[in-house]
Amino acid sequence: MPLEQAAMPQSRLEPPAALEPICSSDRHDRAVHALGKAYRDVVRGFRGDFANAPDVVARPRSEPEVEQVLAWCEDVGAKAIPFGGGTSVVGGVEARFEEPAVSLDLKALDRVLEIDEVSRAARIQAGATGPGLEDQLRERGLTLRHFPQSFEYSTLGGWLATRAGGHFATGLTHIDDLVESVRAITPRGMWESRRLPGSGAGPSPDRMLIGSEGILGVITEAWVRLQDRPTHRASAGVEFDRFERGVEAVRALSQSGLNPSNCRLLDPGEAALTGASTSGGALLVLGFESADHPVGPWMERAIELCHDHGGEGDPREHSGGVSAWRGAFLQAPYLRDTLVACGVLSETFETAVTWDRFGPFVDSVRDATLAALGGEGRVTCRLTHVYPDGAAPYFTVLAPARRGSELEQWDEVKSAASEAIGSAGGTITHHHAVGRDHRPWYDRQRPERFAQALRAAKSAIDPEWVLNPGVLIDRDPR
């Protein structure tokens, strides 16, 4: 549908003269900032439904301009939604509220400001995308080594605000592990923590901002820990006749201290769907890397453990399957538009659970999702991240879409899967964030006393609740 024919309300805001150079009410700008990248977002985009488009898109070039935008929003009763790459799949950047909205696009703040090669850390602005910051670090032979699937478009600030998980399966799995300090602008002033390698001084101000999804402040920069770029790598694929045997092998690996950089177990459905295996079994994709030493001995021991738990064949024979899966993994987010156009419901959801509950947990979530689909379609599973005490199963749903009722169908599937996850003791999200789509289940997962404390903290630094209303918490109705 041509954009000029799309459903989009008129802008209700007029920026003050001082902010006009960085503000836009152009229909294209508003449409780009209206939705994320979930299945339901793509469906609405195809329909030309931009009912929740922000009234204004602001692109601050400095922290003082961020402060000015927040002050203007407070003065006119508007709400501000921090926006990085727009890759949210949980409704995190959508203005689902009645008040006027300003999308605060931070991509102009995109520089690596400082590198401390002695401590191996860097001070980086929040609007830097994955490729942008890695290009700047590469000149020094360094890397942040955080590669979420949205890496090409997502930003450091978005990773921090959503507690993003990276590509690597063990060790430093989340952005939390890479942060020394965070700097943010709140409606009541600056929030900046002291840069430290570690601290036991009370609750962490960094951790309070990490995962706050834009409700406490607009993250503008952070000091993050770097690593030398890897020079030694090894990869392999190990097949199992049953997914359950692969799970036991992965549990042994996660508790061995080997810490593989990649430890993706694909169930038979996912292995077949991605072309990684044609044998009808499960496939474990293993990888090790280091900037300091050869990793061959670690790989050899990992393969021994796999064989101890029923792994089959020579791992070198599965290199083609590993490459096929890697290609499918990288292409998956870009195929969603095509699948929607072809009438295919394509969605993913992820969680985490302890090993003692893993088998029944996966079965119950898969069964509930298939039931919501009416028995049509496929639900596959892979492990994306593993820990000594549990794992993060990641489910992919592919099914014939109900033409004209795609959003209602999505709601049914999402609700069924989320209810099953909560009932079986998992988390509503391991690395996709809460946003607005996961709120009903997050509300049940979090302690209510924690919600009260978070409301009090937000009210202290954002008394008018300007920042990203609707994610994580609502105002106390009393």
GIPEMO-V377580 format. One record per residue. N is the residue number from 1. RES is the residue in three letters. PSI is psi as a letter, one per 20 degrees, with the letter a starting at -180 (NA if undefined). Layout:
n: [N | N]
res: [RES | RES]
psi: [PSI | PSI]
//
This chain:
n: [1 | 2 | 3 | 4 | 5 | 6 | 7 | 8 | 9 | 10 | 11 | 12 | 13 | 14 | 15 | 16 | 17 | 18 | 19 | 20 | 21 | 22 | 23 | 24 | 25 | 26 | 27 | 28 | 29 | 30 | 31 | 32 | 33 | 34 | 35 | 36 | 37 | 38 | 39 | 40 | 41 | 42 | 43 | 44 | 45 | 46 | 47 | 48 | 49 | 50 | 51 | 52 | 53 | 54 | 55 | 56 | 57 | 58 | 59 | 60 | 61 | 62 | 63 | 64 | 65 | 66 | 67 | 68 | 69 | 70 | 71 | 72 | 73 | 74 | 75 | 76 | 77 | 78 | 79 | 80 | 81 | 82 | 83 | 84 | 85 | 86 | 87 | 88 | 89 | 90 | 91 | 92 | 93 | 94 | 95 | 96 | 97 | 98 | 99 | 100 | 101 | 102 | 103 | 104 | 105 | 106 | 107 | 108 | 109 | 110 | 111 | 112 | 113 | 114 | 115 | 116 | 117 | 118 | 119 | 120 | 121 | 122 | 123 | 124 | 125 | 126 | 127 | 128 | 129 | 130 | 131 | 132 | 133 | 134 | 135 | 136 | 137 | 138 | 139 | 140 | 141 | 142 | 143 | 144 | 145 | 146 | 147 | 148 | 149 | 150 | 151 | 152 | 153 | 154 | 155 | 156 | 157 | 158 | 159 | 160 | 161 | 162 | 163 | 164 | 165 | 166 | 167 | 168 | 169 | 170 | 171 | 172 | 173 | 174 | 175 | 176 | 177 | 178 | 179 | 180 | 181 | 182 | 183 | 184 | 185 | 186 | 187 | 188 | 189 | 190 | 191 | 192 | 193 | 194 | 195 | 196 | 197 | 198 | 199 | 200 | 201 | 202 | 203 | 204 | 205 | 206 | 207 | 208 | 209 | 210 | 211 | 212 | 213 | 214 | 215 | 216 | 217 | 218 | 219 | 220 | 221 | 222 | 223 | 224 | 225 | 226 | 227 | 228 | 229 | 230 | 231 | 232 | 233 | 234 | 235 | 236 | 237 | 238 | 239 | 240 | 241 | 242 | 243 | 244 | 245 | 246 | 247 | 248 | 249 | 250 | 251 | 252 | 253 | 254 | 255 | 256 | 257 | 258 | 259 | 260 | 261 | 262 | 263 | 264 | 265 | 266 | 267 | 268 | 269 | 270 | 271 | 272 | 273 | 274 | 275 | 276 | 277 | 278 | 279 | 280 | 281 | 282 | 283 | 284 | 285 | 286 | 287 | 288 | 289 | 290 | 291 | 292 | 293 | 294 | 295 | 296 | 297 | 298 | 299 | 300 | 301 | 302 | 303 | 304 | 305 | 306 | 307 | 308 | 309 | 310 | 311 | 312 | 313 | 314 | 315 | 316 | 317 | 318 | 319 | 320 | 321 | 322 | 323 | 324 | 325 | 326 | 327 | 328 | 329 | 330 | 331 | 332 | 333 | 334 | 335 | 336 | 337 | 338 | 339 | 340 | 341 | 342 | 343 | 344 | 345 | 346 | 347 | 348 | 349 | 350 | 351 | 352 | 353 | 354 | 355 | 356 | 357 | 358 | 359 | 360 | 361 | 362 | 363 | 364 | 365 | 366 | 367 | 368 | 369 | 370 | 371 | 372 | 373 | 374 | 375 | 376 | 377 | 378 | 379 | 380 | 381 | 382 | 383 | 384 | 385 | 386 | 387 | 388 | 389 | 390 | 391 | 392 | 393 | 394 | 395 | 396 | 397 | 398 | 399 | 400 | 401 | 402 | 403 | 404 | 405 | 406 | 407 | 408 | 409 | 410 | 411 | 412 | 413 | 414 | 415 | 416 | 417 | 418 | 419 | 420 | 421 | 422 | 423 | 424 | 425 | 426 | 427 | 428 | 429 | 430 | 431 | 432 | 433 | 434 | 435 | 436 | 437 | 438 | 439 | 440 | 441 | 442 | 443 | 444 | 445 | 446 | 447 | 448 | 449 | 450 | 451 | 452 | 453 | 454 | 455 | 456 | 457 | 458 | 459 | 460 | 461 | 462 | 463 | 464 | 465 | 466 | 467 | 468 | 469 | 470 | 471 | 472 | 473 | 474 | 475 | 476 | 477 | 478]
res: [MET | PRO | LEU | GLU | GLN | ALA | ALA | MET | PRO | GLN | SER | ARG | LEU | GLU | PRO | PRO | ALA | ALA | LEU | GLU | PRO | ILE | CYS | SER | SER | ASP | ARG | HIS | ASP | ARG | ALA | VAL | HIS | ALA | LEU | GLY | LYS | ALA | TYR | ARG | ASP | VAL | VAL | ARG | GLY | PHE | ARG | GLY | ASP | PHE | ALA | ASN | ALA | PRO | ASP | VAL | VAL | ALA | ARG | PRO | ARG | SER | GLU | PRO | GLU | VAL | GLU | GLN | VAL | LEU | ALA | TRP | CYS | GLU | ASP | VAL | GLY | ALA | LYS | ALA | ILE | PRO | PHE | GLY | GLY | GLY | THR | SER | VAL | VAL | GLY | GLY | VAL | GLU | ALA | ARG | PHE | GLU | GLU | PRO | ALA | VAL | SER | LEU | ASP | LEU | LYS | ALA | LEU | ASP | ARG | VAL | LEU | GLU | ILE | ASP | GLU | VAL | SER | ARG | ALA | ALA | ARG | ILE | GLN | ALA | GLY | ALA | THR | GLY | PRO | GLY | LEU | GLU | ASP | GLN | LEU | ARG | GLU | ARG | GLY | LEU | THR | LEU | ARG | HIS | PHE | PRO | GLN | SER | PHE | GLU | TYR | SER | THR | LEU | GLY | GLY | TRP | LEU | ALA | THR | ARG | ALA | GLY | GLY | HIS | PHE | ALA | THR | GLY | LEU | THR | HIS | ILE | ASP | ASP | LEU | VAL | GLU | SER | VAL | ARG | ALA | ILE | THR | PRO | ARG | GLY | MET | TRP | GLU | SER | ARG | ARG | LEU | PRO | GLY | SER | GLY | ALA | GLY | PRO | SER | PRO | ASP | ARG | MET | LEU | ILE | GLY | SER | GLU | GLY | ILE | LEU | GLY | VAL | ILE | THR | GLU | ALA | TRP | VAL | ARG | LEU | GLN | ASP | ARG | PRO | THR | HIS | ARG | ALA | SER | ALA | GLY | VAL | GLU | PHE | ASP | ARG | PHE | GLU | ARG | GLY | VAL | GLU | ALA | VAL | ARG | ALA | LEU | SER | GLN | SER | GLY | LEU | ASN | PRO | SER | ASN | CYS | ARG | LEU | LEU | ASP | PRO | GLY | GLU | ALA | ALA | LEU | THR | GLY | ALA | SER | THR | SER | GLY | GLY | ALA | LEU | LEU | VAL | LEU | GLY | PHE | GLU | SER | ALA | ASP | HIS | PRO | VAL | GLY | PRO | TRP | MET | GLU | ARG | ALA | ILE | GLU | LEU | CYS | HIS | ASP | HIS | GLY | GLY | GLU | GLY | ASP | PRO | ARG | GLU | HIS | SER | GLY | GLY | VAL | SER | ALA | TRP | ARG | GLY | ALA | PHE | LEU | GLN | ALA | PRO | TYR | LEU | ARG | ASP | THR | LEU | VAL | ALA | CYS | GLY | VAL | LEU | SER | GLU | THR | PHE | GLU | THR | ALA | VAL | THR | TRP | ASP | ARG | PHE | GLY | PRO | PHE | VAL | ASP | SER | VAL | ARG | ASP | ALA | THR | LEU | ALA | ALA | LEU | GLY | GLY | GLU | GLY | ARG | VAL | THR | CYS | ARG | LEU | THR | HIS | VAL | TYR | PRO | ASP | GLY | ALA | ALA | PRO | TYR | PHE | THR | VAL | LEU | ALA | PRO | ALA | ARG | ARG | GLY | SER | GLU | LEU | GLU | GLN | TRP | ASP | GLU | VAL | LYS | SER | ALA | ALA | SER | GLU | ALA | ILE | GLY | SER | ALA | GLY | GLY | THR | ILE | THR | HIS | HIS | HIS | ALA | VAL | GLY | ARG | ASP | HIS | ARG | PRO | TRP | TYR | ASP | ARG | GLN | ARG | PRO | GLU | ARG | PHE | ALA | GLN | ALA | LEU | ARG | ALA | ALA | LYS | SER | ALA | ILE | ASP | PRO | GLU | TRP | VAL | LEU | ASN | PRO | GLY | VAL | LEU | ILE | ASP | ARG | ASP | PRO | ARG]
psi: [p | q | h | i | i | q | o | p | q | q | p | j | q | o | q | q | h | h | i | h | h | j | q | p | j | p | h | g | g | h | g | h | j | h | r | b | j | r | g | h | g | g | g | h | g | h | i | k | n | l | h | k | q | q | h | q | p | p | m | q | i | r | g | h | h | g | g | g | g | g | g | g | g | h | h | j | k | r | q | p | o | p | p | e | i | k | j | p | j | k | k | h | j | p | m | m | r | h | q | q | q | p | p | n | o | j | i | i | n | k | q | o | h | q | p | n | h | g | i | m | r | q | o | p | q | h | j | p | r | g | h | g | h | h | h | h | h | h | h | j | k | r | q | h | l | o | m | r | h | j | g | h | h | r | r | g | h | h | g | g | h | j | l | q | q | a | h | p | h | r | d | m | h | q | h | g | i | j | p | g | q | q | p | q | p | r | i | k | a | q | o | p | r | p | o | q | h | q | q | k | n | a | q | p | h | g | h | h | h | o | j | i | k | j | i | h | r | o | p | h | r | q | p | q | p | r | q | q | p | q | i | p | q | q | q | r | p | p | q | q | h | q | h | h | h | h | g | h | g | h | g | g | g | h | j | i | j | h | m | q | h | p | m | o | o | p | r | h | g | h | g | g | h | i | j | h | q | j | i | j | a | q | p | p | o | q | q | q | q | q | i | h | q | q | j | g | h | g | g | g | h | g | h | g | g | g | h | h | k | j | q | q | r | o | h | h | i | j | h | h | h | g | h | g | g | g | g | h | g | h | h | g | h | i | i | g | g | g | g | g | h | j | k | p | p | o | q | q | q | r | a | q | q | q | h | h | j | g | g | h | g | g | g | h | g | g | g | h | g | h | g | h | i | k | i | q | a | q | o | r | q | r | p | h | q | q | r | h | j | a | r | n | q | p | q | p | p | p | q | p | q | o | p | i | k | g | h | h | g | g | g | g | g | g | g | g | g | h | g | g | g | g | h | j | j | r | q | i | q | h | j | i | r | g | b | h | h | j | g | h | h | h | h | h | g | q | p | h | h | g | g | g | h | h | g | g | g | g | h | h | i | m | h | j | l | h | o | l | q | i | q | g | r | r | q | p | i | NA]
//
